Amino acid sequence: MSIGWIVGSSLATVVLLTGIISLISSMRKNNNRRWPWWFIGFGVAALVSAAINYPGT
């Protein structure tokens, strides 16, 4: 397994979870913020890219 794939997918997961948690927090406080959506979009795109580039055997 490639170390780059592991680090990239881990970072994407952290960014995605940060976006989701921030979005839920801002919804509870009735704040309208855009940056959690950018984090969620980046995390999903990075995970899709990691799945496409998964090192096969």
PEQUI-V95851 format. One record per backbone hydrogen bond with DSSP energy under -1.0 kcal/mol. CO is the residue of the C=O (numbers start at 1). NH is the residue of the N-H. E is the energy in kcal/mol with one decimal. If there is no record, write none. Layout:
co->(CO & CO)
nh->(NH & NH)
e->(E & E)
This chain:
co->(2 & 3 & 4 & 5 & 6 & 7 & 8 & 9 & 10 & 11 & 12 & 13 & 14 & 15 & 16 & 17 & 18 & 19 & 20 & 21 & 22 & 23 & 24 & 25 & 26 & 34 & 35 & 36 & 37 & 38 & 39 & 40 & 41 & 42 & 43 & 44 & 45 & 46 & 47 & 48 & 49)
nh->(6 & 7 & 8 & 9 & 10 & 11 & 12 & 13 & 14 & 15 & 16 & 17 & 18 & 19 & 20 & 21 & 22 & 23 & 24 & 25 & 26 & 27 & 28 & 29 & 31 & 38 & 39 & 40 & 41 & 42 & 43 & 44 & 45 & 46 & 47 & 48 & 49 & 50 & 51 & 52 & 53)
e->(-1.6 & -2.5 & -2.5 & -2.4 & -2.0 & -2.6 & -2.3 & -2.0 & -2.2 & -2.5 & -2.4 & -2.6 & -2.3 & -2.2 & -2.2 & -2.6 & -2.4 & -2.2 & -2.3 & -2.3 & -2.5 & -2.0 & -1.9 & -1.5 & -2.7 & -1.2 & -2.1 & -2.5 & -2.5 & -2.5 & -2.7 & -2.4 & -2.4 & -2.5 & -2.1 & -2.4 & -2.3 & -2.3 & -2.2 & -2.2 & -2.2)
